[in-house]
Each structure stands twice: as C-alpha cells, then as structure tokens.
Amino acid sequence: MRELQSEYVFALCNPGSEKALKLEAEAMSLGWRSGYQRRGFVTFKGDAGFCMDSLKVELACARRLCLSLGKTTTREDAERLVAGHKTHHARYFERRMQGIAGDGQPESGEIIGTVVELGANEFWAGLHLHAPFLSPDPAGDSGVVMVADSPSRAWLKLEEAVRFFGLEFTRKDIVVELGCAPGGVVLALLQRGVSVIGVDPAQMAAVVLSSSIENRQDAPSDRPWFYHCRKPAALASKRDLGQGVTWFMSDMNQSPDVVLKECARFKAMAPSIRGVLITLKLTGIEQVTDKESWFTKLRNLGFQTIRVQQLSVHHKELALLAMR
C-alpha cells in the first residue's frame, strides 16, 4: 500500500542519545543516512526508501522507530496523516521525550500511528507495526511512577523493562540478582510474587528484609521470599544458589564484560536459568556499538532471543534481555 512506503524513517530516543543512535545505525551497515535532528528525534533516509519491513531492525537507542509520513504545523494535520489507525502521541517536554496516553493497548501485528510534537508549530506523523519485544506505550515511555517505599531507582528500571519487553513471571520463578543492595529490583520482584536470591555484601533496606529468610532450606512455599547472600558476586557459590533458579539479573556497577563473565559463571552453577535481564552500565552510550560482542557471549551460553534497549528511565545505561 502506498501509505506504507516512505522516503524516510524517524526514531524517538532519549535526549542526548542522538549521536549514539546514528553511530549504532552506521555500525550495523544499514545504509541509512541521518538527516533532520532535534532533541530525542532523528530522521534517516535510504537510497531504496523504506517500508514496514525496514522497521524490523533492532536499534537499541531507538525507543520507537516509525515510517515517516511527514511534518506538519498542526496536531490536527498530523493526526489526519495517521487517520484510521490506533494513534499514540509523544512530545519533547521538560528535556524528555515523553509518551502521552493513546488509544489503548496495541495488539501484535496492528499498525500504530504516532504523532510527535517537537515544538509549537512542528508535528511529525509516522507508522509502525506492533510486535513482541516492542513497547506497547507511546514513545516507549510507560509512565510508571516509582512507589514511595522503593529504596532505589532500580525498581523503576525493572518495571520499565518488564513493560517494554512484555515479560511475564510466575510464582515458581526464582531470580538471582547481583548488586541487589539496597533492594529496588528485589522489592519490584517480591511485589510481583517472585522470590529472589540477592548477592551483595551491602546492607538491604528494611522494606525487603521483612520478606527475608535465613537459608534456602527454610524457603516458604506460600509466599515470595528474599535470601540475602552477603558476598561479592565473585565469591558466591553453587551452594548459595541452591536449586530452581530461573532468572539471572544484575544491576552491578561494573563494565559489561565483567557482568557478562559473571553471568556465564552463574549459568554454569545454575543450568536451570532460562532468562537474563541485565542493566549495562556504560562509560558512554556510544558504547552501544559493542553490542554484537555481548550477543556472541550470550549465544555461546545457549540464549537464542536477545534484545538490548535504552529505556526511558536510562541515562548511560542499557537493558539487555536474553532468553532461551
């Protein structure tokens, strides 16, 4: 269809990540040339033009990638360009690319329109096809607000990743988390009914210690629990993990190479691990161009579905997901 082809695509990203996004596209040899740019917004042009299949590329720094339908001076004109499709709205406001509540939850395979407000008289319209591992929220911004009793922003990172990637956990899941103190991720998982083995020599917040157990042998079956392994990650052993660990998570303030090395060690100690969710702390977001080396290490561990994404709550960070 004519409306599903365009000379341009545009990407919405975290303000400050525009250069990294362009470097990432260049490193992937897509043949895309960057064009117009504003804070949180970059357009690309390709010699052969673009269609919906062009949007299947996985750009970690793009929270949303759309087939561009063009620029208008009013919201109403931009909305007319996406008429007939479920529509999301986004705007650059208060130094953030923000999503605005749209027409509801998209379904896989549904074409979604996006209207982006970049200024008083500047609006862009675009289309994308919703699919697994794509955020269901406008501009990839869930708008989740951190609970008052969370001891750290790690709670927000976990909730945003779960929402963006569409992750599901069960009460049978047991997560081992490295760098767990003071307990933001632990609290989010406990609230979801998931038990956690936290590895960190530092003290945990009281809000998570209320669910703590002294050893794995005493783990209750009727409620989620938290076991604190008060050791550096490198000293944690198979005995500390026990049986049944299904997820590896990390929010350690270490390089990607160090965290992935620990991931491999924990996977060897707990072969039942089927999912990995890591916050990668980078020296600069341009380090995203190293992503193929991270993917290779995870594939060597048997993980087949791998995604990396800069979330709306991230600064110089990425969420790395791997599943068997």
Secondary structure, DSSP 8 states (H G I E B T S, - for coil): -GGGEEEEEEEE--TT-HHHHHHHHHHTT---EEEEEETTEEEEEEEEEEEGGGGGS--TT-SEEEEEEEEESSHHHHHHHTTTSEEEEEEEETTEEEEE--SS---TT-EEEEEEEEETTEEEEEEEE--TTS-SSGGG-------TT-SSTHHHHHHHHHHHHT----TT-EEEEES-TT-HHHHHHHHTT-EEEEE-SS---HHHHTTEESSGGG--SSS--EEEE-S-GGG--HHHH-S---EEEE--SS-HHHHHHHHHHHHHH-TT--EEEEEEE-SSGGGGGGHHHHHHHHHTTT--EEEEE--TT-SSEEEEEEE-
